[in-house]
Amino acid sequence: MEPATGLKLDYNHKLTIKEFPYIVRWREDRCKRCGQCTAVCPNGAIKPAVKYMRVIESGGDTPKPRPVRRIIHVIEQVDNMENYCTGCAMCALVCPNNAIEPEYNPQNKFLFYKNRGGEGYKRGGRRNDPGVSTLDRIKFTRISMLTDPALDAGRHEFRVRSYIGRILPPEELPLKVEDGRLVVDKSSGKFIPPVREIFPIMIGSMSIGALSPHMWEGLAMGVAYLNEVEGIPVVMCSGEGGFPPRLLKSRYVKYFILQIASGYFGWDSIIHTLPYMTEDPAAIEIKYGQGAKPGDGGLLMAPKVIKLIAEIRGVPKFVDLPSPPTHQTKYSIEEAVMKMIQSMSMAFGFRVPVYPKISGTRTAKAVLNNLARNPYAAALCIDGEDGGTGAAYNVSLDKMGHPIASNIRECYLDLVKQGKQNELPLIAAGGIGKKGNLAANTAALIMLGASAVAIGKYIMQATADCLGDEYNRCNMCNTGKCPRGIATQDPKLYRRLDPDKVAERVVEVFKAADVELRKIFAPMGRSTELPIGMSDGLSIDDKEMAERLEISYAC
Amino acid sequence: MCRLAAISSSKYFSPMENILALETMKEGHDGSGLGLTLKDLGGDFKDLKDYPILSGICSNRGREVLDAYMDEMGFKLIYRWRPKIKPVKGIVARDFYFAGVYDYPEEWKDKPFEEKEQLLMNTRLALRRMGEADESIFVFSFYPDVITLKEVGDPLEVAEFFGLDKDILKAKVIFAQGRQNTNYQIYLYACHPFFLQGYCTMTNGENTAFVPIREFLMSRGFPGYMGYNSDSEVFCHILHYTNKRLGFPLTYYKDVITPLKWQEIEQRPDREALSLIKQSLRPLCIDGPNMVIGFIPDGTCFMVQDAKKLRPGVVGGVKGKYALMSELCGLDKVIPERDKSKDIYPMKYDMVIVSPEAKEVKVWNQLQA
């Protein structure tokens, strides 16, 4: 029996607040007890509490401090690990008096305890590594000045465009000379693979289901506007989760890359819509791996599988949707890659580029070499360890995968050895714009050998104020309780997000990136074509990294 | 900045004409070198047009190695021209400057010229590899009816050093470049003009797209695409690749190095082929600023600009003699009697083409082709 004082003799079953990743700082003197913070907290990490406390009061005509005992109302941080404070700071956002905010606790022992019930810690977000990435250490050091005049980023004409699609080597072009002019030799019967011209930054694969309807719609509207009004051919990948049939039948589908992954979610609907499509999609991405969780398939948690999602994906409502780690019907790389590429190409009449996406890995070159020999492979997308996800085990996010910079570089140099560097475009993903340097990271990857990059987290942060960071802030996309309304299917939450505003921001982000890319390429004297593989323009402040990337060392 | 003087004529003329043109442009070069390529040779070489000429520089030891190798390969020396070296202050004379005319090895004599060309190139590359490390052998060209001379120093002084003012060396097409590659290390293999199997270019400006172009060329599996001690060497090899290897007509060189925009391609009758070229040859797109002067095996000379047109260049002359110069003063020096109102300053879409024997000059426009 507990003593009447309320004191407990044994506290060993409780964690101290110092074990938690974020400590809620609440200021009693500023709080007006409106309750907004506790109402908004997505994880139930704070609660109102009633305390019986001794306080000092002064009052009357001749104030004199005196102790009194009083019942007071406070905001308390919950000491239950399931309801840990994620640091999202929604409480601070809604507080009218700046009375509350979470503070990161670097001494936390979160991971020691976040495995109750024998279940590993699952979350969304990105790798929790706040260090400076290789991409952010790369500098552009070849500055044109006198021997080769620098260009004017504002006034010169720039072509910031790239290709996805298998490009024929010049030696194999079906051309012949007639009257001093080159003409395509139709009698050769040579297959000319489809190629799309795109802006070198694309929106990477994030599914309907992982994203809220408002977020996905906002991105899609922004992409359509960029293409149709601004003339910037940005493409966006659907992710694994199907595609709205109405959009599939519209002319806007040409701005989208449809993804097929190991769960084949949504493809029944896509296949049935094929005869009614008026335009081809920009490309087909076959997902074999994902940088954030290599070796895992996609995962959509049950709370997010609402009626709309269930319909698009062709599954029951409110069940977990884990995609298998590999395409179960295929047993070898030849099967998995070659046959699937050919099947998908055939489904779209060989008019659509089809390419695989893999997670960054030391074995990327093995995949690359298979693709290099497959004349239907349209590109290779490599997703590095800094990629994001809506749901994964923490250990996969933090510890699995390969950094993108050296993976892309070694693949590009391997293609150079084979003379195929222009035939098979490399798409880099995972950690681009991790610290906000979207254009610089993109340009660095292009000069290392990528033809294009795909972004995910950056676009969510820039367009919808995603709260996540590398200190495990928020990162609860898997719970369906995204406080910003980005990664949730709860209408109460996603109504917070205005799709028009997201679309506006998408347009702003890409227009700004276009300008910034010019500001990088102009002083380097490049404007006519994308400087793919222009490694002499790059330096890094670490000799071993420089050696590995085969760029110069500068300090 | 490099200064370039190319002359094409129906009559044999002395390279001194080019060098005096360079002299008028002296303000624009730092006198750090001279490169000369002579094609369609006169004088002593006039009757030796079918035989390949090896041009280069050797140390005394390198000469022994070279001669031994040529003997071993079965090449027979028919004639050897050597410049009459006159010591000039500031120019360090090397041991042995030469242009040797050889007869083909017996077993190669009846082979088609295409195969002989490969033999000549492979022989040159082998000699280059033998003498590159210790700089005992420099070989610049090994091809019929072509001589290449290179040395470090002020062009006029180098000409005096070689005794060109007194020599009978003459040709109908002569390219001269008045500057070493001073952006980088001064090195004879970095000196323009660059020559490969009948194709030759010299360039003004720095090529910012050098590395991806070099990587693309080196990965074509053709042994002649090597060297690249200068970023400008790729212009010659792109010309060789598009015209000889791919069989594209000359004007497509312009379409490869400065591809049109898509909406411009739509206006061209060969739009379908151009679209494929734009994609497949994307790595060969130059990004200037560059002005390129070149010749091809039939003696046609040309001048093109990069897409931004940031370097000067002018073509002018009279029927039977045209000059392609980086500056007008050079043209005035060589052909003062021409109608100056007909001088051509190629703009970004233009390719100025001087036909063999300097019969006519025409401007090919990339937009209206």
Chai-1 contact restraints between the chains, C-beta under 6 A:
chainA,res_idxA,chainB,res_idxB,connection_type,confidence,min_distance_angstrom,max_distance_angstrom,comment,restraint_id
A,T147,B,N183,contact,1.0,0.0,6.0,A-B,restraint_1
A,T147,B,E206,contact,1.0,0.0,6.0,A-B,restraint_2
A,D148,B,E206,contact,1.0,0.0,6.0,A-B,restraint_3
A,D148,B,T208,contact,1.0,0.0,6.0,A-B,restraint_4
A,D148,B,P289,contact,1.0,0.0,6.0,A-B,restraint_5
A,P149,B,P289,contact,1.0,0.0,6.0,A-B,restraint_6
A,P149,B,L310,contact,1.0,0.0,6.0,A-B,restraint_7
A,I167,B,Q279,contact,1.0,0.0,6.0,A-B,restraint_8
A,I167,B,S280,contact,1.0,0.0,6.0,A-B,restraint_9
A,L168,B,S280,contact,1.0,0.0,6.0,A-B,restraint_10
A,P170,B,L246,contact,1.0,0.0,6.0,A-B,restraint_11
A,P170,B,S280,contact,1.0,0.0,6.0,A-B,restraint_12
A,P170,B,L281,contact,1.0,0.0,6.0,A-B,restraint_13
A,L173,B,L276,contact,1.0,0.0,6.0,A-B,restraint_14
A,L173,B,S280,contact,1.0,0.0,6.0,A-B,restraint_15
A,L175,B,A273,contact,1.0,0.0,6.0,A-B,restraint_16
A,G180,B,P249,contact,1.0,0.0,6.0,A-B,restraint_17
A,R181,B,D270,contact,1.0,0.0,6.0,A-B,restraint_18
A,L182,B,D270,contact,1.0,0.0,6.0,A-B,restraint_19
A,L182,B,A273,contact,1.0,0.0,6.0,A-B,restraint_20
A,V183,B,A273,contact,1.0,0.0,6.0,A-B,restraint_21
A,V184,B,E272,contact,1.0,0.0,6.0,A-B,restraint_22
A,V184,B,A273,contact,1.0,0.0,6.0,A-B,restraint_23
A,V195,B,Q279,contact,1.0,0.0,6.0,A-B,restraint_24
A,V416,B,E215,contact,1.0,0.0,6.0,A-B,restraint_25
A,V416,B,S219,contact,1.0,0.0,6.0,A-B,restraint_26
A,G419,B,S219,contact,1.0,0.0,6.0,A-B,restraint_27
A,G419,B,R220,contact,1.0,0.0,6.0,A-B,restraint_28
A,N422,B,R282,contact,1.0,0.0,6.0,A-B,restraint_29
A,N422,B,P283,contact,1.0,0.0,6.0,A-B,restraint_30
A,G525,B,T208,contact,1.0,0.0,6.0,A-B,restraint_31
A,R526,B,T208,contact,1.0,0.0,6.0,A-B,restraint_32
A,R526,B,D287,contact,1.0,0.0,6.0,A-B,restraint_33
A,T528,B,C285,contact,1.0,0.0,6.0,A-B,restraint_34
A,T528,B,D287,contact,1.0,0.0,6.0,A-B,restraint_35
A,T528,B,A307,contact,1.0,0.0,6.0,A-B,restraint_36
A,E529,B,R282,contact,1.0,0.0,6.0,A-B,restraint_37
A,E529,B,C285,contact,1.0,0.0,6.0,A-B,restraint_38
A,G533,B,P212,contact,1.0,0.0,6.0,A-B,restraint_39
A,M534,B,V211,contact,1.0,0.0,6.0,A-B,restraint_40
A,M534,B,P212,contact,1.0,0.0,6.0,A-B,restraint_41
A,D536,B,V211,contact,1.0,0.0,6.0,A-B,restraint_42
